[in-house]
C-alpha cells in the first residue's frame, strides 16, 4: 500500500470499543467502515433502568450515524456480519455484500451464556439489548396487572414473585431496581393487590454477591438489598427453569418473571477467523491487542481475553473497552501515517461500581471505598459522565432527580406481545383485554 493510499479499516461493532477506535482515527489517512446490526450505540450499564421503567430506551441509545456525522472518514453500515475471509481480507455482510479491509477491528461484544441450557432462554431472558430490556419491562408490569385480575391466591403470589439469577453487578442492580419499582413507584395505583408485597429473589451460585468486588463491599450490597426486602440466596445453583418458576435442587420457587444475569459468552467471531479462544469464547490477543499470527486483525472489549501488567484479566466493562479501542485506533493511525506504533496496551483500572437502589451503592477505587449515599452520588455522576451527548446527560439527570423527589417512574409502558413460552401466564379470559390495553 502506497503512502498516498488510505488505510482501509473495518470495525465490526458500535459498542464502546468500536466507537473509541473510530474516533481515534479521526485525523488519520484512513477510510473507516463501521458495521453494526443495529443503527444505534447503546449505553449498556443503564440498560437495567429501562428494564425496570426508570428510563426510556431513547435516554441511553443514540444513532451511530449521528455520532459520526462530522467525521467524514467514517462510513456507517447497518448490516449483519456473516463471515470473514482472512485470505482475501474481506468481511461478508448480508447477501452478496463484501467489504475489503487492510486492518480489521473486532468489537462484537458478548451475549448471554446459559451454560449449556439454552432452552431456558425463552423464560429467563438476559439483558444485553434494548429489546431485552423492553421485554423484561413488559413481563414485570404485566405481572402486576395480571395479579390484579386473578381470583386465585396461589397464582397471585406466583405473579408477584420475581427472580434474578446471578449475583454480579447486573443482578444486584436489577434486584434493587425491581424492589424500588414494587415498593415505591406504584403506591395506591391498584385496588386488589399491594405491589409492595411483591417477592424479589436474587440467586447466586457462589458464596457471595459481587465476586469481582472486595468481600466487604459484597457484604454491604447484600445488607442493602435485604433492607429493601430482597431475598438473597447464595450458594444455590439453579437446576431447572420453566414458564412457572425455577428449581434449585429440591427447592421450587414459583415465579412469573425470571431474569438471567449469571453469565456471558463472547460472540462467535473468534471461530470465524480460527483464533485461539478462552472458555468464554474470547479471542486471546497479543500485547498490542492483535490476534497472534494476524497483525492486521485486532480484538477488543468483551471479544478479547486481555490481561493487565500483573497478569490479571481485564474486566469486561465500558472503561476497559474504551481504553482498548483508543489504543487500537492510535496504533492504526500511526500505521496509516507511517509512524512508529505506540507501546503495548496497558490497562488502567478506574474502579468498580454497582448501585443497589435509592441512595445506596458500592464503589471501589483502589484503596478508596464508598458505600451508601456517597457511593450512590458518585455512581450517578460517573454514569452521567459516560453518556454520549449533552441532551442525554440532561435528560437522564432530570429523570433521576424527578424519580428521587417523587418516587415516580415515567417509562411504565407495556409494549410488544407475549412471546410463545413467555413466563407471565395470562389469567383465563383476560388475555384479549390485556392485548387491547
C-alpha positions in Angstrom: 0.0 0.0 0.0 1.5 3.3 -1.0 1.7 6.3 1.3 -1.0 8.1 -0.6 -3.5 5.2 -0.3 -5.7 5.5 2.8 -5.7 2.6 5.2 -9.0 0.7 4.9 -10.1 0.0 8.4 -13.2 -2.1 9.0 -14.6 -2.0 12.6 -17.3 -4.6 13.5 -19.4 -3.4 16.4 -20.5 0.0 17.5 -20.1 -0.5 21.2 -17.7 1.4 23.5 -14.6 -0.1 22.0 -15.7 0.3 18.3 -16.7 3.9 18.7 -13.5 4.8 20.5 -11.3 3.1 17.8 -13.1 5.0 15.1 -12.8 8.3 17.0 -9.0 7.8 17.5 -8.7 7.6 13.7 -10.5 10.9 13.0 -7.4 12.7 11.7 -5.6 9.6 10.2 -5.3 8.9 6.5 -7.8 6.1 6.7 -11.1 5.1 5.3 -13.2 3.6 8.1 -16.2 1.3 7.7 -18.2 0.8 10.9 -20.6 -2.1 10.8 -23.3 -3.0 13.3 -26.5 -4.9 13.0 -28.3 -2.1 15.0 -28.4 1.5 14.0 -27.6 2.7 17.5 -25.0 2.7 20.1 -26.3 1.5 23.5 -25.1 2.5 27.0 -25.5 -1.0 28.5 -24.6 -0.1 32.1 -28.0 1.6 32.4 -30.0 -1.0 30.5 -31.4 -2.4 33.7 -33.1 1.0 34.3 -35.0 0.6 31.1 -36.0 -2.9 32.1 -37.4 -1.5 35.4 -39.1 1.5 33.9 -36.8 4.2 35.3 -35.6 5.3 31.9 -36.8 5.2 28.3 -34.7 3.5 25.6 -34.0 6.8 23.9 -32.3 8.1 27.0 -29.4 5.6 26.7 -29.1 4.9 23.0 -28.0 7.2 20.1 -28.0 6.7 16.3 -24.5 5.7 15.2 -24.8 7.9 12.1 -25.5 11.0 14.3 -22.4 10.3 16.4 -20.2 10.3 13.3 -22.0 12.8 11.1 -19.0 15.2 11.4 -16.2 12.6 11.0 -16.0 12.4 7.2 -13.7 9.4 7.0 -16.3 7.1 8.7 -18.8 5.2 6.7 -21.6 3.6 8.8 -23.2 0.4 7.6 -26.2 -1.3 9.3 -25.7 -4.9 8.4 -25.4 -8.4 9.9 -21.8 -9.8 9.5 -22.0 -13.4 8.4 -18.3 -14.3 8.0 -14.7 -13.1 7.5 -12.4 -14.2 4.7 -8.9 -13.7 6.1 -7.1 -14.8 3.0 -9.0 -12.3 0.8 -9.2 -9.8 3.6 -12.9 -9.3 3.2 -15.9 -9.1 5.6 -19.1 -10.7 4.4 -22.2 -8.9 5.5 -25.7 -9.7 4.2 -26.5 -11.3 0.8 -23.6 -10.6 -1.6 -22.0 -7.8 0.4 -18.3 -8.0 0.8 -16.2 -5.2 2.4 -12.4 -5.3 1.8 -10.0 -4.3 4.6 -6.4 -3.6 5.3 -7.0 -3.7 9.1 -9.9 -5.3 10.9 -11.1 -4.5 14.4 -13.4 -7.0 16.1 -15.6 -5.3 18.8 -18.6 -7.6 18.7 -19.3 -7.9 22.4 -20.9 -10.8 24.2 -24.2 -12.4 24.7 -25.9 -14.5 27.4 -24.5 -17.8 28.5 -26.9 -20.4 29.9 -24.1 -22.9 30.5 -25.5 -25.4 28.1 -29.2 -24.8 28.9 -30.2 -22.6 26.0 -33.7 -23.9 26.4 -34.1 -21.7 29.4 -33.7 -18.5 27.3 -37.4 -18.0 26.3 -38.4 -18.0 30.0 -35.3 -16.4 31.5 -34.2 -13.5 29.2 -30.9 -11.9 29.7 -30.2 -8.2 29.5 -27.9 -7.1 26.6 -30.1 -5.2 24.1 -33.0 -2.6 24.1 -35.2 -5.5 23.0 -34.2 -7.5 26.1 -34.9 -4.5 28.4 -38.3 -3.7 27.0 -39.3 -7.4 27.1 -38.3 -7.6 30.7 -40.2 -4.4 31.5 -43.3 -5.8 29.8 -43.1 -9.0 31.8 -42.7 -7.1 35.1 -45.6 -4.7 34.5 -47.9 -7.4 33.1 -47.3 -9.5 36.2 -48.8 -6.7 38.4 -51.7 -6.2 36.0 -52.5 -9.9 35.9 -52.1 -10.2 39.7 -54.8 -7.5 40.0 -57.2 -9.6 37.8 -56.8 -13.2 39.1 -59.1 -14.7 41.8 -56.5 -17.5 42.6 -54.4 -16.6 45.6 -51.7 -19.0 44.8 -51.5 -17.6 41.2 -51.4 -14.1 42.6 -48.4 -15.0 44.8 -46.6 -16.5 41.8 -47.3 -13.5 39.6 -45.9 -11.2 42.3 -42.7 -13.3 42.6 -39.7 -12.0 40.6 -36.4 -13.8 40.4 -33.0 -12.7 39.3 -30.3 -15.4 38.6 -26.8 -14.1 39.1 -25.3 -12.0 41.8 -22.9 -9.9 39.8 -23.3 -6.1 39.2 -26.2 -6.6 36.8 -28.1 -9.0 39.1 -27.6 -6.8 42.1 -28.7 -3.6 40.3 -31.7 -5.4 38.7 -32.9 -6.8 42.1 -32.6 -3.4 43.8 -34.4 -1.6 41.0 -37.2 -4.2 41.0 -37.6 -3.7 44.7 -37.9 0.1 44.2 -40.4 -0.4 41.4 -42.6 -2.6 43.6 -42.2 -0.7 46.9 -42.2 2.9 45.8 -43.3 3.5 42.2 -46.8 2.2 42.4 -48.4 3.2 45.7 -52.3 3.4 45.7 -52.5 2.5 42.0 -54.1 -0.9 42.5 -57.2 -1.9 44.3 -56.9 -5.6 44.9 -53.1 -6.0 45.4 -50.4 -4.3 47.2 -47.3 -4.1 44.9 -45.1 -3.6 48.0 -45.9 -7.2 48.9 -44.0 -8.5 45.8 -41.3 -11.0 46.5 -37.9 -10.3 44.8 -35.4 -13.2 45.0 -31.8 -12.9 44.0 -30.0 -16.2 43.5 -26.2 -16.6 43.3 -24.5 -19.9 42.9 -21.3 -18.7 44.5 -20.7 -18.0 48.2 -21.3 -14.2 48.0 -22.5 -11.3 45.9 -20.3 -9.2 43.6 -17.4 -11.7 43.5 -15.2 -9.2 41.5 -15.5 -6.6 44.3 -13.8 -6.7 47.7 -15.6 -9.0 50.1 -16.7 -6.2 52.4 -18.4 -4.4 49.6 -20.2 -7.6 48.6 -21.4 -7.9 52.2 -22.6 -4.3 52.1 -24.5 -4.9 48.9 -26.3 -7.9 50.5 -27.2 -5.9 53.6 -28.6 -3.1 51.5 -30.7 -5.4 49.3 -32.1 -7.2 52.4 -33.1 -3.9 53.9 -35.0 -3.2 50.7 -36.9 -6.5 51.1 -34.9 -8.5 48.6 -34.5 -12.2 49.5 -30.8 -13.1 48.7 -29.9 -16.7 48.3 -26.2 -17.6 47.9 -24.5 -20.9 47.4 -27.6 -22.1 45.5 -27.5 -23.4 41.9 -30.5 -23.2 39.6 -31.2 -26.7 38.2 -34.4 -26.1 36.4 -36.3 -23.2 34.8 -39.7 -23.1 33.1 -42.6 -20.8 32.5 -44.0 -21.1 36.0 -40.8 -20.8 38.1 -37.4 -22.3 38.9 -35.9 -25.3 40.7 -32.9 -25.0 43.0 -32.1 -28.6 43.8 -35.2 -29.8 45.7 -36.5 -26.3 46.3 -39.1 -24.9 44.0 -39.7 -21.1 43.6 -42.9 -20.3 41.7 -42.3 -17.1 39.8 -43.9 -15.1 37.0 -40.7 -13.2 35.9 -37.2 -14.7 35.7 -34.2 -12.7 34.6 -30.9 -14.2 33.7 -27.8 -12.4 34.8 -25.5 -15.3 35.6 -23.0 -15.4 32.7 -21.9 -14.2 29.3 -20.1 -15.7 26.3 -18.3 -13.8 23.5 -19.8 -13.6 20.0 -18.7 -16.3 17.6 -16.4 -14.0 15.6 -13.3 -15.8 17.0 -14.4 -19.0 15.3 -14.7 -17.3 12.0 -11.0 -16.4 11.9 -9.8 -19.6 13.6 -8.3 -17.7 16.5 -7.4 -19.3 19.9 -10.1 -18.6 22.4 -10.7 -19.0 26.1 -13.6 -20.9 27.8 -15.9 -17.9 27.4 -15.1 -17.7 23.6 -13.0 -14.6 23.9 -10.1 -14.2 21.5 -6.6 -14.5 23.1 -4.7 -11.4 21.9 -1.1 -10.2 22.0 0.3 -7.2 23.9 -0.9 -4.8 21.1 -4.4 -6.4 21.1 -3.8 -8.0 17.7 -4.6 -11.7 17.0 -1.4 -13.7 17.2 -0.3 -14.5 13.7 -2.6 -11.9 12.2 -1.1 -8.5 12.6 -4.0 -7.0 10.6 -6.7 -8.2 12.9 -7.4 -6.8 16.4 -9.9 -7.7 19.1 -11.1 -5.6 22.0 -13.8 -5.3 24.7 -15.8 -8.4 25.5 -14.5 -10.0 22.3 -10.9 -10.2 23.7 -9.2 -12.0 26.5 -6.7 -9.4 27.8 -4.6 -9.4 30.9 -3.1 -6.3 32.7 0.5 -5.8 33.7 0.1 -8.1 36.7 -1.4 -10.9 34.7 -5.0 -10.3 36.0 -7.8 -10.5 33.4 -9.0 -7.1 32.3 -12.7 -6.7 33.2 -15.4 -6.6 30.6 -16.7 -3.1 31.3 -17.1 0.2 29.5 -13.9 1.9 30.7 -11.8 -1.1 29.7 -13.4 -1.3 26.2 -12.9 2.4 25.6 -9.2 2.1 26.6 -8.7 -0.8 24.2 -10.5 1.0 21.4 -8.4 4.1 21.9 -5.2 2.0 21.9 -6.1 0.2 18.6 -7.2 3.4 17.0 -4.0 5.2 17.8 -1.9 2.2 16.7 -3.7 2.1 13.3 -3.4 5.9 12.9 0.3 5.6 13.4 0.5 2.7 10.9 -1.5 4.6 8.3 0.8 7.6 8.7 3.9 5.5 8.5 4.9 6.4 12.1 6.2 4.3 15.0 3.4 2.4 16.7 2.6 3.0 20.4 3.9 0.7 23.1 1.9 -2.3 24.2 -1.6 -1.9 25.6 -1.7 -1.0 29.3 -4.9 -1.2 31.2 -5.6 1.4 33.9 -8.3 0.3 36.3 -10.6 3.1 37.3 -12.6 1.2 39.8 -15.8 -0.9 40.2 -19.2 0.5 40.8 -22.7 -1.0 41.4 -25.9 0.6 42.6 -28.3 -1.2 44.9 -31.1 1.2 44.8 -32.3 4.5 46.1 -29.4 6.2 47.9 -27.3 3.1 48.1 -24.3 1.9 46.0 -20.9 0.3 46.4 -17.8 1.9 44.8 -14.2 0.5 44.8 -11.5 3.0 43.7 -8.3 1.2 44.6 -7.9 2.0 48.3 -10.9 4.2 48.4 -14.2 2.5 49.0 -17.6 4.3 49.1 -20.9 3.0 50.2 -24.4 4.3 50.9 -25.5 7.8 49.8 -22.0 9.0 48.9 -21.4 5.9 46.8 -24.8 6.4 45.1 -24.0 10.0 44.2 -20.5 9.0 42.8 -22.1 6.2 40.8 -24.7 8.6 39.3 -22.1 11.2 38.4 -19.8 8.6 36.8 -22.6 7.2 34.6 -23.8 10.6 33.5 -20.2 11.4 32.5 -20.0 8.4 30.2 -23.3 9.2 28.4 -23.0 10.5 24.9 -24.3 14.0 24.2 -25.3 16.9 26.3 -29.0 16.2 25.8 -28.8 12.7 27.2 -26.9 13.9 30.3 -29.5 16.5 31.0 -32.5 14.1 30.4 -31.1 11.3 32.5 -30.1 13.6 35.3 -33.6 15.2 35.3 -35.3 11.7 35.2 -33.2 10.6 38.2 -33.9 13.8 40.1 -37.6 13.6 39.4 -37.7 9.9 40.5 -35.7 10.7 43.6 -38.1 13.5 44.6 -41.4 11.9 43.7 -40.7 8.1 43.6 -42.4 8.1 40.2 -41.2 6.3 37.0 -42.3 7.8 33.7 -41.4 4.8 31.4 -44.0 2.3 32.7 -45.4 1.4 29.3 -46.4 -2.2 28.4 -45.4 -2.7 24.8 -45.0 -5.7 22.5 -46.7 -9.0 22.5 -46.3 -12.0 24.8 -43.9 -14.4 23.1 -44.5 -18.1 22.9 -43.1 -19.7 26.0 -43.3 -16.4 28.0 -43.4 -16.9 31.7 -46.2 -14.4 32.7 -49.1 -16.8 32.3 -52.3 -14.8 31.4 -55.3 -15.0 33.6 -58.0 -17.1 31.9 -60.5 -15.0 30.0 -58.4 -11.8 30.3 -55.7 -12.2 27.6 -57.7 -10.3 24.9 -58.5 -7.4 27.2 -54.8 -7.1 28.0 -53.9 -7.2 24.3 -56.3 -4.3 23.6 -54.9 -2.3 26.5 
